[in-house]
Amino acid sequence: MNHITLALATVLSLAFTQVTAQDYNKGLEAYNAGNYAAAMKEWKPLAEQGFTGAQNNLGLMYKNGNGVLQDFSEAVKWYRLAAEQGFAGAQYNLGLMYQNGNGVFQDFSEAVKWYRLAAEQGNDLAQNNLGLNYLDGKGVTKNYNKAVKWFRLSASSGNLGAHNNLGFIYGNGIGVVQDDIESSKWFRLAAEQGNAVAQNNIGLNYVRGKGVIKDYNEAKKWFQLAAEQGEPNAQKHLGIMYTFGNGVIKDNLTAHMWFNIASANGGERAEDARNEVEAKMSAEDISKATAMARECMNSNYKKCGG
């Protein structure tokens, strides 16, 4: 079960000076319209003149292959140019490249170095990832107190991943006194703003009665919201609810549908759960459930068996 949220999004810079505002904004408008060639035309001269926002954005374009061939090494080059000038977004992005080994050898210590530089400037994504590295002991000595410190700083800026991570920390008593009520508070804050992992986690707390009164109907609500965003573990948990009739009418077809979808999306042990419920079903029902799963996924989770 995925409790922890790693910030994976790269940062598109919105910063510019008055001197470059017109050209920069032309590039931004073009980028947002999907006209990447025009964005590159506006931003590359600015980047070559040393403007950090444009450098960072070229890094993003090369990382994602927006209007250019995807090239992690080129992305790293542009991120580094901006990062070395102190641009926090590029420092975070460069740290992420080292964290994942994209365009560079994977190096957690180097990732931590760049995350810290960005985090100390208030970048909430870097603060969250720095907390995760302290939690896991990647690139730094494991230190739960420092993990909590960085998660709290990130959460104070509204980072939903950090809210979810604090829920996990309090739910498991990592670096803090275990407190299920506090755990549910943090999960709910993120869940109510649409964070799918937190929605799954607050759903689990309702199933287990951890920090909240046990309530299968409430659990089902949160699992459904997360499942409709494609969260595979929430999809699996919905399958479990339909298998046993917890908060819903027992229904093996719908259970099989959600287990099948969760398995396709990489949900933990979802394939095993699907096989178990399948053993209780006829060939005709399995065929129906498979068709339901296909319709659900093809409709982007809008048509999922009512």
ChimeraX commands (.cxc) that place a marker at each C-alpha (Angstrom):
marker #1 position 0.00,0.00,0.00 radius 0.5
marker #1 position 1.40,3.34,-1.07 radius 0.5
marker #1 position 1.25,5.70,1.88 radius 0.5
marker #1 position 4.05,8.04,0.84 radius 0.5
marker #1 position 3.80,10.68,-1.83 radius 0.5
marker #1 position 6.96,11.61,-3.71 radius 0.5
marker #1 position 6.72,14.93,-5.52 radius 0.5
marker #1 position 7.42,14.05,-9.12 radius 0.5
marker #1 position 6.21,17.10,-10.99 radius 0.5
marker #1 position 8.86,19.36,-12.44 radius 0.5
marker #1 position 8.54,23.09,-11.98 radius 0.5
marker #1 position 7.71,25.36,-14.89 radius 0.5
marker #1 position 9.06,28.79,-14.11 radius 0.5
marker #1 position 6.76,31.79,-14.18 radius 0.5
marker #1 position 9.48,34.22,-13.13 radius 0.5
marker #1 position 10.84,36.90,-15.47 radius 0.5
marker #1 position 12.33,40.37,-15.39 radius 0.5
marker #1 position 10.79,43.49,-16.92 radius 0.5
marker #1 position 13.43,43.43,-19.64 radius 0.5
marker #1 position 12.46,39.95,-20.81 radius 0.5
marker #1 position 8.78,40.00,-19.87 radius 0.5
marker #1 position 7.36,40.35,-23.37 radius 0.5
marker #1 position 9.39,37.56,-24.95 radius 0.5
marker #1 position 9.03,35.36,-21.90 radius 0.5
marker #1 position 5.26,35.77,-21.84 radius 0.5
marker #1 position 5.03,34.99,-25.54 radius 0.5
marker #1 position 6.84,31.75,-24.80 radius 0.5
marker #1 position 4.59,30.99,-21.86 radius 0.5
marker #1 position 1.44,31.60,-23.88 radius 0.5
marker #1 position 2.75,29.37,-26.64 radius 0.5
marker #1 position 3.74,26.63,-24.20 radius 0.5
marker #1 position 0.34,26.64,-22.51 radius 0.5
marker #1 position -1.30,26.46,-25.94 radius 0.5
marker #1 position 0.81,23.42,-26.82 radius 0.5
marker #1 position 2.84,25.34,-29.40 radius 0.5
marker #1 position 6.19,24.13,-28.14 radius 0.5
marker #1 position 8.17,25.23,-31.19 radius 0.5
marker #1 position 7.10,28.84,-30.60 radius 0.5
marker #1 position 7.88,28.55,-26.89 radius 0.5
marker #1 position 11.36,27.25,-27.69 radius 0.5
marker #1 position 11.89,30.11,-30.16 radius 0.5
marker #1 position 11.12,32.69,-27.45 radius 0.5
marker #1 position 12.86,31.00,-24.53 radius 0.5
marker #1 position 16.10,29.67,-26.03 radius 0.5
marker #1 position 17.65,33.10,-26.70 radius 0.5
marker #1 position 16.75,34.17,-23.17 radius 0.5
marker #1 position 18.24,30.98,-21.75 radius 0.5
marker #1 position 21.44,31.49,-23.71 radius 0.5
marker #1 position 21.66,35.00,-22.24 radius 0.5
marker #1 position 21.55,33.46,-18.76 radius 0.5
marker #1 position 17.95,34.07,-17.70 radius 0.5
marker #1 position 17.21,31.38,-15.15 radius 0.5
marker #1 position 13.48,31.07,-15.74 radius 0.5
marker #1 position 14.00,30.35,-19.42 radius 0.5
marker #1 position 16.84,27.93,-18.66 radius 0.5
marker #1 position 14.64,26.03,-16.23 radius 0.5
marker #1 position 11.84,25.86,-18.77 radius 0.5
marker #1 position 14.11,24.54,-21.51 radius 0.5
marker #1 position 15.12,21.83,-19.04 radius 0.5
marker #1 position 11.47,20.96,-18.58 radius 0.5
marker #1 position 10.89,20.79,-22.33 radius 0.5
marker #1 position 13.85,18.49,-22.88 radius 0.5
marker #1 position 12.86,16.31,-19.93 radius 0.5
marker #1 position 9.32,15.82,-21.23 radius 0.5
marker #1 position 10.09,15.88,-24.94 radius 0.5
marker #1 position 7.89,18.94,-25.53 radius 0.5
marker #1 position 8.61,20.08,-29.09 radius 0.5
marker #1 position 12.04,18.44,-29.00 radius 0.5
marker #1 position 13.38,14.92,-28.78 radius 0.5
marker #1 position 13.36,13.87,-25.14 radius 0.5
marker #1 position 16.90,14.30,-23.88 radius 0.5
marker #1 position 17.57,13.96,-20.16 radius 0.5
marker #1 position 21.21,15.03,-20.51 radius 0.5
marker #1 position 20.16,18.27,-22.22 radius 0.5
marker #1 position 17.52,18.78,-19.52 radius 0.5
marker #1 position 20.17,18.40,-16.84 radius 0.5
marker #1 position 22.39,20.92,-18.61 radius 0.5
marker #1 position 19.74,23.63,-18.58 radius 0.5
marker #1 position 18.53,22.84,-15.07 radius 0.5
marker #1 position 22.10,23.04,-13.81 radius 0.5
marker #1 position 22.73,26.43,-15.43 radius 0.5
marker #1 position 19.70,27.87,-13.62 radius 0.5
marker #1 position 20.30,25.95,-10.39 radius 0.5
marker #1 position 23.88,27.20,-10.08 radius 0.5
marker #1 position 22.52,30.74,-10.24 radius 0.5
marker #1 position 20.29,29.96,-7.26 radius 0.5
marker #1 position 16.98,29.38,-9.03 radius 0.5
marker #1 position 14.98,27.26,-6.56 radius 0.5
marker #1 position 12.72,25.58,-9.11 radius 0.5
marker #1 position 15.71,24.42,-11.15 radius 0.5
marker #1 position 17.48,23.24,-7.99 radius 0.5
marker #1 position 14.48,21.07,-7.18 radius 0.5
marker #1 position 14.28,19.80,-10.75 radius 0.5
marker #1 position 17.98,18.96,-10.81 radius 0.5
marker #1 position 17.62,17.14,-7.49 radius 0.5
marker #1 position 14.81,15.10,-9.00 radius 0.5
marker #1 position 17.01,14.12,-11.94 radius 0.5
marker #1 position 19.67,12.85,-9.53 radius 0.5
marker #1 position 17.03,11.10,-7.41 radius 0.5
marker #1 position 15.77,9.14,-10.43 radius 0.5
marker #1 position 19.02,8.81,-12.35 radius 0.5
marker #1 position 17.72,10.66,-15.41 radius 0.5
marker #1 position 20.54,12.10,-17.54 radius 0.5
marker #1 position 22.98,11.54,-14.67 radius 0.5
marker #1 position 24.07,8.63,-12.53 radius 0.5
marker #1 position 21.59,8.13,-9.70 radius 0.5
marker #1 position 23.08,9.90,-6.70 radius 0.5
marker #1 position 20.93,10.44,-3.62 radius 0.5
marker #1 position 23.56,12.61,-1.91 radius 0.5
marker #1 position 23.60,14.95,-4.90 radius 0.5
marker #1 position 19.80,14.94,-4.96 radius 0.5
marker #1 position 19.72,15.92,-1.29 radius 0.5
marker #1 position 22.20,18.73,-1.93 radius 0.5
marker #1 position 19.98,20.33,-4.55 radius 0.5
marker #1 position 16.75,19.66,-2.68 radius 0.5
marker #1 position 18.20,21.36,0.38 radius 0.5
marker #1 position 19.22,24.46,-1.56 radius 0.5
marker #1 position 15.70,24.74,-2.96 radius 0.5
marker #1 position 14.02,23.80,0.33 radius 0.5
marker #1 position 15.89,26.51,2.20 radius 0.5
marker #1 position 14.40,28.99,-0.27 radius 0.5
marker #1 position 10.91,27.73,0.59 radius 0.5
marker #1 position 10.28,25.38,-2.35 radius 0.5
marker #1 position 7.59,23.06,-0.97 radius 0.5
marker #1 position 8.26,20.24,-3.45 radius 0.5
marker #1 position 11.91,20.15,-2.44 radius 0.5
marker #1 position 10.96,20.30,1.24 radius 0.5
marker #1 position 8.70,17.29,0.83 radius 0.5
marker #1 position 11.31,15.26,-1.06 radius 0.5
marker #1 position 14.03,16.22,1.42 radius 0.5
marker #1 position 11.74,14.92,4.17 radius 0.5
marker #1 position 11.34,11.65,2.27 radius 0.5
marker #1 position 15.09,11.23,1.94 radius 0.5
marker #1 position 15.51,11.75,5.69 radius 0.5
marker #1 position 12.69,9.26,6.27 radius 0.5
marker #1 position 14.33,6.60,4.08 radius 0.5
marker #1 position 17.98,7.46,4.76 radius 0.5
marker #1 position 18.72,8.15,1.10 radius 0.5
marker #1 position 21.71,10.43,0.65 radius 0.5
marker #1 position 21.58,11.39,4.33 radius 0.5
marker #1 position 21.60,9.65,7.67 radius 0.5
marker #1 position 18.07,8.54,8.49 radius 0.5
marker #1 position 16.54,11.12,10.80 radius 0.5
marker #1 position 12.82,11.02,11.55 radius 0.5
marker #1 position 12.78,14.34,13.38 radius 0.5
marker #1 position 14.24,16.12,10.36 radius 0.5
marker #1 position 11.81,14.30,8.10 radius 0.5
marker #1 position 8.91,15.62,10.18 radius 0.5
marker #1 position 10.41,19.11,10.17 radius 0.5
marker #1 position 10.59,19.25,6.37 radius 0.5
marker #1 position 7.17,17.67,5.89 radius 0.5
marker #1 position 5.67,20.30,8.20 radius 0.5
marker #1 position 7.35,23.15,6.33 radius 0.5
marker #1 position 6.11,21.75,3.03 radius 0.5
marker #1 position 2.61,21.22,4.40 radius 0.5
marker #1 position 2.52,24.80,5.67 radius 0.5
marker #1 position 2.83,25.89,2.04 radius 0.5
marker #1 position -0.11,23.70,1.10 radius 0.5
marker #1 position 1.76,20.73,-0.38 radius 0.5
marker #1 position -0.78,17.90,-0.39 radius 0.5
marker #1 position 1.87,15.20,-0.61 radius 0.5
marker #1 position 3.40,16.49,2.62 radius 0.5
marker #1 position -0.04,16.46,4.27 radius 0.5
marker #1 position -0.39,12.82,3.28 radius 0.5
marker #1 position 3.12,12.02,4.48 radius 0.5
marker #1 position 2.40,13.57,7.89 radius 0.5
marker #1 position -0.69,11.38,8.09 radius 0.5
marker #1 position 1.52,8.36,7.49 radius 0.5
marker #1 position 4.11,9.58,10.03 radius 0.5
marker #1 position 1.51,10.05,12.79 radius 0.5
marker #1 position -0.34,6.86,11.91 radius 0.5
marker #1 position 2.83,4.82,12.35 radius 0.5
marker #1 position 4.51,6.80,15.14 radius 0.5
marker #1 position 7.61,7.59,13.09 radius 0.5
marker #1 position 9.57,10.37,14.81 radius 0.5
marker #1 position 6.43,11.36,16.72 radius 0.5
marker #1 position 4.07,9.81,19.24 radius 0.5
marker #1 position 1.61,7.66,17.32 radius 0.5
marker #1 position -1.65,9.54,17.05 radius 0.5
marker #1 position -4.40,8.15,14.83 radius 0.5
marker #1 position -6.54,11.26,15.24 radius 0.5
marker #1 position -3.67,13.46,14.05 radius 0.5
marker #1 position -3.03,10.99,11.23 radius 0.5
marker #1 position -6.61,11.19,10.04 radius 0.5
marker #1 position -6.52,14.99,10.29 radius 0.5
marker #1 position -3.60,15.22,7.86 radius 0.5
marker #1 position -5.02,12.60,5.50 radius 0.5
marker #1 position -8.35,14.44,5.43 radius 0.5
marker #1 position -6.74,17.82,4.69 radius 0.5
marker #1 position -5.12,16.37,1.59 radius 0.5
marker #1 position -8.07,14.15,0.66 radius 0.5
marker #1 position -10.53,17.04,0.69 radius 0.5
marker #1 position -8.34,18.85,-1.82 radius 0.5
marker #1 position -8.32,15.87,-4.16 radius 0.5
marker #1 position -5.12,14.00,-3.30 radius 0.5
marker #1 position -5.93,10.44,-4.37 radius 0.5
marker #1 position -3.36,8.69,-2.15 radius 0.5
marker #1 position -4.68,10.56,0.90 radius 0.5
marker #1 position -8.25,9.70,-0.09 radius 0.5
marker #1 position -7.27,6.04,-0.12 radius 0.5
marker #1 position -5.55,6.39,3.24 radius 0.5
marker #1 position -8.43,8.16,5.00 radius 0.5
marker #1 position -10.68,5.45,3.55 radius 0.5
marker #1 position -8.50,2.83,5.21 radius 0.5
marker #1 position -8.72,4.68,8.50 radius 0.5
marker #1 position -12.53,4.52,8.27 radius 0.5
marker #1 position -12.36,0.79,7.54 radius 0.5
marker #1 position -10.16,0.21,10.56 radius 0.5
marker #1 position -11.62,2.84,12.89 radius 0.5
marker #1 position -8.23,4.54,13.26 radius 0.5
marker #1 position -8.65,8.09,14.50 radius 0.5
marker #1 position -12.25,8.09,13.29 radius 0.5
marker #1 position -15.38,6.08,14.04 radius 0.5
marker #1 position -15.42,2.93,11.91 radius 0.5
marker #1 position -17.72,3.66,8.97 radius 0.5
marker #1 position -17.81,1.55,5.81 radius 0.5
marker #1 position -20.03,4.03,3.98 radius 0.5
marker #1 position -17.52,6.81,4.57 radius 0.5
marker #1 position -14.66,4.50,3.58 radius 0.5
marker #1 position -16.44,3.63,0.35 radius 0.5
marker #1 position -16.91,7.32,-0.46 radius 0.5
marker #1 position -13.20,8.05,-0.18 radius 0.5
marker #1 position -12.12,4.89,-2.00 radius 0.5
marker #1 position -14.50,5.76,-4.84 radius 0.5
marker #1 position -13.09,9.29,-5.17 radius 0.5
marker #1 position -9.54,7.97,-5.29 radius 0.5
marker #1 position -10.42,5.07,-7.61 radius 0.5
marker #1 position -11.99,7.46,-10.10 radius 0.5
marker #1 position -8.64,9.26,-10.25 radius 0.5
marker #1 position -6.94,5.98,-11.13 radius 0.5
marker #1 position -5.44,5.22,-7.68 radius 0.5
marker #1 position -4.88,1.44,-7.91 radius 0.5
marker #1 position -4.89,0.62,-4.20 radius 0.5
marker #1 position -8.21,2.42,-3.74 radius 0.5
marker #1 position -9.54,0.41,-6.69 radius 0.5
marker #1 position -8.42,-2.76,-4.95 radius 0.5
marker #1 position -10.02,-1.67,-1.69 radius 0.5
marker #1 position -13.31,-1.03,-3.49 radius 0.5
marker #1 position -13.06,-4.58,-4.81 radius 0.5
marker #1 position -12.63,-5.86,-1.26 radius 0.5
marker #1 position -15.72,-3.94,-0.11 radius 0.5
marker #1 position -17.83,-5.47,-2.89 radius 0.5
marker #1 position -16.41,-8.93,-2.13 radius 0.5
marker #1 position -17.59,-8.83,1.48 radius 0.5
marker #1 position -20.51,-6.41,1.21 radius 0.5
marker #1 position -18.96,-3.80,3.49 radius 0.5
marker #1 position -20.81,-0.52,2.94 radius 0.5
marker #1 position -22.17,-1.84,-0.35 radius 0.5
marker #1 position -24.31,-4.72,-1.61 radius 0.5
marker #1 position -22.11,-7.78,-2.06 radius 0.5
marker #1 position -21.39,-8.12,-5.78 radius 0.5
marker #1 position -18.71,-10.38,-7.23 radius 0.5
marker #1 position -18.99,-8.86,-10.71 radius 0.5
marker #1 position -18.22,-5.36,-9.45 radius 0.5
marker #1 position -15.53,-6.73,-7.14 radius 0.5
marker #1 position -13.89,-8.53,-10.08 radius 0.5
marker #1 position -14.13,-5.34,-12.17 radius 0.5
marker #1 position -12.28,-3.25,-9.60 radius 0.5
marker #1 position -9.68,-5.94,-8.91 radius 0.5
marker #1 position -9.08,-6.28,-12.65 radius 0.5
marker #1 position -8.66,-2.52,-13.05 radius 0.5
marker #1 position -6.41,-2.30,-9.99 radius 0.5
marker #1 position -4.26,-5.13,-11.33 radius 0.5
marker #1 position -3.91,-3.37,-14.70 radius 0.5
marker #1 position -2.80,-0.22,-12.85 radius 0.5
marker #1 position -0.25,-2.01,-10.66 radius 0.5
marker #1 position -2.25,-2.33,-7.43 radius 0.5
marker #1 position -0.58,-4.43,-4.75 radius 0.5
marker #1 position -1.86,-8.03,-4.75 radius 0.5
marker #1 position -4.84,-6.99,-6.86 radius 0.5
marker #1 position -4.27,-9.88,-9.28 radius 0.5
marker #1 position -4.39,-12.39,-6.42 radius 0.5
marker #1 position -7.63,-10.84,-5.16 radius 0.5
marker #1 position -9.14,-10.99,-8.64 radius 0.5
marker #1 position -8.22,-14.65,-9.00 radius 0.5
marker #1 position -9.79,-15.48,-5.64 radius 0.5
marker #1 position -13.14,-13.91,-6.49 radius 0.5
marker #1 position -12.97,-15.35,-10.02 radius 0.5
marker #1 position -12.93,-18.86,-8.57 radius 0.5
marker #1 position -16.47,-18.21,-7.28 radius 0.5
marker #1 position -17.81,-16.94,-10.61 radius 0.5
marker #1 position -19.18,-18.54,-13.77 radius 0.5
marker #1 position -17.45,-18.07,-17.12 radius 0.5
marker #1 position -20.35,-15.88,-18.22 radius 0.5
marker #1 position -20.03,-13.63,-15.17 radius 0.5
marker #1 position -16.27,-13.34,-15.63 radius 0.5
marker #1 position -16.87,-12.22,-19.21 radius 0.5
marker #1 position -19.41,-9.63,-18.03 radius 0.5
marker #1 position -17.06,-8.35,-15.33 radius 0.5
marker #1 position -14.21,-8.05,-17.82 radius 0.5
marker #1 position -16.43,-6.04,-20.17 radius 0.5
marker #1 position -17.40,-3.81,-17.23 radius 0.5
marker #1 position -13.73,-3.19,-16.45 radius 0.5
marker #1 position -13.02,-2.29,-20.07 radius 0.5
marker #1 position -15.94,0.16,-20.18 radius 0.5
marker #1 position -14.90,1.70,-16.86 radius 0.5
marker #1 position -11.32,2.34,-17.99 radius 0.5
marker #1 position -12.32,3.50,-21.49 radius 0.5
marker #1 position -14.72,6.03,-19.95 radius 0.5
marker #1 position -11.99,7.38,-17.65 radius 0.5
marker #1 position -13.85,5.88,-14.67 radius 0.5
marker #1 position -17.17,7.55,-15.51 radius 0.5
marker #1 position -19.04,4.32,-16.37 radius 0.5
marker #1 position -18.11,1.77,-13.72 radius 0.5
marker #1 position -21.17,-0.37,-13.20 radius 0.5
marker #1 position -23.26,2.20,-11.36 radius 0.5
marker link #1:1,2 radius 0.2
marker link #1:2,3 radius 0.2
marker link #1:3,4 radius 0.2
marker link #1:4,5 radius 0.2
marker link #1:5,6 radius 0.2
marker link #1:6,7 radius 0.2
marker link #1:7,8 radius 0.2
marker link #1:8,9 radius 0.2
marker link #1:9,10 radius 0.2
marker link #1:10,11 radius 0.2
marker link #1:11,12 radius 0.2
marker link #1:12,13 radius 0.2
marker link #1:13,14 radius 0.2
marker link #1:14,15 radius 0.2
marker link #1:15,16 radius 0.2
marker link #1:16,17 radius 0.2
marker link #1:17,18 radius 0.2
marker link #1:18,19 radius 0.2
marker link #1:19,20 radius 0.2
marker link #1:20,21 radius 0.2
marker link #1:21,22 radius 0.2
marker link #1:22,23 radius 0.2
marker link #1:23,24 radius 0.2
marker link #1:24,25 radius 0.2
marker link #1:25,26 radius 0.2
marker link #1:26,27 radius 0.2
marker link #1:27,28 radius 0.2
marker link #1:28,29 radius 0.2
marker link #1:29,30 radius 0.2
marker link #1:30,31 radius 0.2
marker link #1:31,32 radius 0.2
marker link #1:32,33 radius 0.2
marker link #1:33,34 radius 0.2
marker link #1:34,35 radius 0.2
marker link #1:35,36 radius 0.2
marker link #1:36,37 radius 0.2
marker link #1:37,38 radius 0.2
marker link #1:38,39 radius 0.2
marker link #1:39,40 radius 0.2
marker link #1:40,41 radius 0.2
marker link #1:41,42 radius 0.2
marker link #1:42,43 radius 0.2
marker link #1:43,44 radius 0.2
marker link #1:44,45 radius 0.2
marker link #1:45,46 radius 0.2
marker link #1:46,47 radius 0.2
marker link #1:47,48 radius 0.2
marker link #1:48,49 radius 0.2
marker link #1:49,50 radius 0.2
marker link #1:50,51 radius 0.2
marker link #1:51,52 radius 0.2
marker link #1:52,53 radius 0.2
marker link #1:53,54 radius 0.2
marker link #1:54,55 radius 0.2
marker link #1:55,56 radius 0.2
marker link #1:56,57 radius 0.2
marker link #1:57,58 radius 0.2
marker link #1:58,59 radius 0.2
marker link #1:59,60 radius 0.2
marker link #1:60,61 radius 0.2
marker link #1:61,62 radius 0.2
marker link #1:62,63 radius 0.2
marker link #1:63,64 radius 0.2
marker link #1:64,65 radius 0.2
marker link #1:65,66 radius 0.2
marker link #1:66,67 radius 0.2
marker link #1:67,68 radius 0.2
marker link #1:68,69 radius 0.2
marker link #1:69,70 radius 0.2
marker link #1:70,71 radius 0.2
marker link #1:71,72 radius 0.2
marker link #1:72,73 radius 0.2
marker link #1:73,74 radius 0.2
marker link #1:74,75 radius 0.2
marker link #1:75,76 radius 0.2
marker link #1:76,77 radius 0.2
marker link #1:77,78 radius 0.2
marker link #1:78,79 radius 0.2
marker link #1:79,80 radius 0.2
marker link #1:80,81 radius 0.2
marker link #1:81,82 radius 0.2
marker link #1:82,83 radius 0.2
marker link #1:83,84 radius 0.2
marker link #1:84,85 radius 0.2
marker link #1:85,86 radius 0.2
marker link #1:86,87 radius 0.2
marker link #1:87,88 radius 0.2
marker link #1:88,89 radius 0.2
marker link #1:89,90 radius 0.2
marker link #1:90,91 radius 0.2
marker link #1:91,92 radius 0.2
marker link #1:92,93 radius 0.2
marker link #1:93,94 radius 0.2
marker link #1:94,95 radius 0.2
marker link #1:95,96 radius 0.2
marker link #1:96,97 radius 0.2
marker link #1:97,98 radius 0.2
marker link #1:98,99 radius 0.2
marker link #1:99,100 radius 0.2
marker link #1:100,101 radius 0.2
marker link #1:101,102 radius 0.2
marker link #1:102,103 radius 0.2
marker link #1:103,104 radius 0.2
marker link #1:104,105 radius 0.2
marker link #1:105,106 radius 0.2
marker link #1:106,107 radius 0.2
marker link #1:107,108 radius 0.2
marker link #1:108,109 radius 0.2
marker link #1:109,110 radius 0.2
marker link #1:110,111 radius 0.2
marker link #1:111,112 radius 0.2
marker link #1:112,113 radius 0.2
marker link #1:113,114 radius 0.2
marker link #1:114,115 radius 0.2
marker link #1:115,116 radius 0.2
marker link #1:116,117 radius 0.2
marker link #1:117,118 radius 0.2
marker link #1:118,119 radius 0.2
marker link #1:119,120 radius 0.2
marker link #1:120,121 radius 0.2
marker link #1:121,122 radius 0.2
marker link #1:122,123 radius 0.2
marker link #1:123,124 radius 0.2
marker link #1:124,125 radius 0.2
marker link #1:125,126 radius 0.2
marker link #1:126,127 radius 0.2
marker link #1:127,128 radius 0.2
marker link #1:128,129 radius 0.2
marker link #1:129,130 radius 0.2
marker link #1:130,131 radius 0.2
marker link #1:131,132 radius 0.2
marker link #1:132,133 radius 0.2
marker link #1:133,134 radius 0.2
marker link #1:134,135 radius 0.2
marker link #1:135,136 radius 0.2
marker link #1:136,137 radius 0.2
marker link #1:137,138 radius 0.2
marker link #1:138,139 radius 0.2
marker link #1:139,140 radius 0.2
marker link #1:140,141 radius 0.2
marker link #1:141,142 radius 0.2
marker link #1:142,143 radius 0.2
marker link #1:143,144 radius 0.2
marker link #1:144,145 radius 0.2
marker link #1:145,146 radius 0.2
marker link #1:146,147 radius 0.2
marker link #1:147,148 radius 0.2
marker link #1:148,149 radius 0.2
marker link #1:149,150 radius 0.2
marker link #1:150,151 radius 0.2
marker link #1:151,152 radius 0.2
marker link #1:152,153 radius 0.2
marker link #1:153,154 radius 0.2
marker link #1:154,155 radius 0.2
marker link #1:155,156 radius 0.2
marker link #1:156,157 radius 0.2
marker link #1:157,158 radius 0.2
marker link #1:158,159 radius 0.2
marker link #1:159,160 radius 0.2
marker link #1:160,161 radius 0.2
marker link #1:161,162 radius 0.2
marker link #1:162,163 radius 0.2
marker link #1:163,164 radius 0.2
marker link #1:164,165 radius 0.2
marker link #1:165,166 radius 0.2
marker link #1:166,167 radius 0.2
marker link #1:167,168 radius 0.2
marker link #1:168,169 radius 0.2
marker link #1:169,170 radius 0.2
marker link #1:170,171 radius 0.2
marker link #1:171,172 radius 0.2
marker link #1:172,173 radius 0.2
marker link #1:173,174 radius 0.2
marker link #1:174,175 radius 0.2
marker link #1:175,176 radius 0.2
marker link #1:176,177 radius 0.2
marker link #1:177,178 radius 0.2
marker link #1:178,179 radius 0.2
marker link #1:179,180 radius 0.2
marker link #1:180,181 radius 0.2
marker link #1:181,182 radius 0.2
marker link #1:182,183 radius 0.2
marker link #1:183,184 radius 0.2
marker link #1:184,185 radius 0.2
marker link #1:185,186 radius 0.2
marker link #1:186,187 radius 0.2
marker link #1:187,188 radius 0.2
marker link #1:188,189 radius 0.2
marker link #1:189,190 radius 0.2
marker link #1:190,191 radius 0.2
marker link #1:191,192 radius 0.2
marker link #1:192,193 radius 0.2
marker link #1:193,194 radius 0.2
marker link #1:194,195 radius 0.2
marker link #1:195,196 radius 0.2
marker link #1:196,197 radius 0.2
marker link #1:197,198 radius 0.2
marker link #1:198,199 radius 0.2
marker link #1:199,200 radius 0.2
marker link #1:200,201 radius 0.2
marker link #1:201,202 radius 0.2
marker link #1:202,203 radius 0.2
marker link #1:203,204 radius 0.2
marker link #1:204,205 radius 0.2
marker link #1:205,206 radius 0.2
marker link #1:206,207 radius 0.2
marker link #1:207,208 radius 0.2
marker link #1:208,209 radius 0.2
marker link #1:209,210 radius 0.2
marker link #1:210,211 radius 0.2
marker link #1:211,212 radius 0.2
marker link #1:212,213 radius 0.2
marker link #1:213,214 radius 0.2
marker link #1:214,215 radius 0.2
marker link #1:215,216 radius 0.2
marker link #1:216,217 radius 0.2
marker link #1:217,218 radius 0.2
marker link #1:218,219 radius 0.2
marker link #1:219,220 radius 0.2
marker link #1:220,221 radius 0.2
marker link #1:221,222 radius 0.2
marker link #1:222,223 radius 0.2
marker link #1:223,224 radius 0.2
marker link #1:224,225 radius 0.2
marker link #1:225,226 radius 0.2
marker link #1:226,227 radius 0.2
marker link #1:227,228 radius 0.2
marker link #1:228,229 radius 0.2
marker link #1:229,230 radius 0.2
marker link #1:230,231 radius 0.2
marker link #1:231,232 radius 0.2
marker link #1:232,233 radius 0.2
marker link #1:233,234 radius 0.2
marker link #1:234,235 radius 0.2
marker link #1:235,236 radius 0.2
marker link #1:236,237 radius 0.2
marker link #1:237,238 radius 0.2
marker link #1:238,239 radius 0.2
marker link #1:239,240 radius 0.2
marker link #1:240,241 radius 0.2
marker link #1:241,242 radius 0.2
marker link #1:242,243 radius 0.2
marker link #1:243,244 radius 0.2
marker link #1:244,245 radius 0.2
marker link #1:245,246 radius 0.2
marker link #1:246,247 radius 0.2
marker link #1:247,248 radius 0.2
marker link #1:248,249 radius 0.2
marker link #1:249,250 radius 0.2
marker link #1:250,251 radius 0.2
marker link #1:251,252 radius 0.2
marker link #1:252,253 radius 0.2
marker link #1:253,254 radius 0.2
marker link #1:254,255 radius 0.2
marker link #1:255,256 radius 0.2
marker link #1:256,257 radius 0.2
marker link #1:257,258 radius 0.2
marker link #1:258,259 radius 0.2
marker link #1:259,260 radius 0.2
marker link #1:260,261 radius 0.2
marker link #1:261,262 radius 0.2
marker link #1:262,263 radius 0.2
marker link #1:263,264 radius 0.2
marker link #1:264,265 radius 0.2
marker link #1:265,266 radius 0.2
marker link #1:266,267 radius 0.2
marker link #1:267,268 radius 0.2
marker link #1:268,269 radius 0.2
marker link #1:269,270 radius 0.2
marker link #1:270,271 radius 0.2
marker link #1:271,272 radius 0.2
marker link #1:272,273 radius 0.2
marker link #1:273,274 radius 0.2
marker link #1:274,275 radius 0.2
marker link #1:275,276 radius 0.2
marker link #1:276,277 radius 0.2
marker link #1:277,278 radius 0.2
marker link #1:278,279 radius 0.2
marker link #1:279,280 radius 0.2
marker link #1:280,281 radius 0.2
marker link #1:281,282 radius 0.2
marker link #1:282,283 radius 0.2
marker link #1:283,284 radius 0.2
marker link #1:284,285 radius 0.2
marker link #1:285,286 radius 0.2
marker link #1:286,287 radius 0.2
marker link #1:287,288 radius 0.2
marker link #1:288,289 radius 0.2
marker link #1:289,290 radius 0.2
marker link #1:290,291 radius 0.2
marker link #1:291,292 radius 0.2
marker link #1:292,293 radius 0.2
marker link #1:293,294 radius 0.2
marker link #1:294,295 radius 0.2
marker link #1:295,296 radius 0.2
marker link #1:296,297 radius 0.2
marker link #1:297,298 radius 0.2
marker link #1:298,299 radius 0.2
marker link #1:299,300 radius 0.2
marker link #1:300,301 radius 0.2
marker link #1:301,302 radius 0.2
marker link #1:302,303 radius 0.2
marker link #1:303,304 radius 0.2
marker link #1:304,305 radius 0.2
marker link #1:305,306 radius 0.2
view
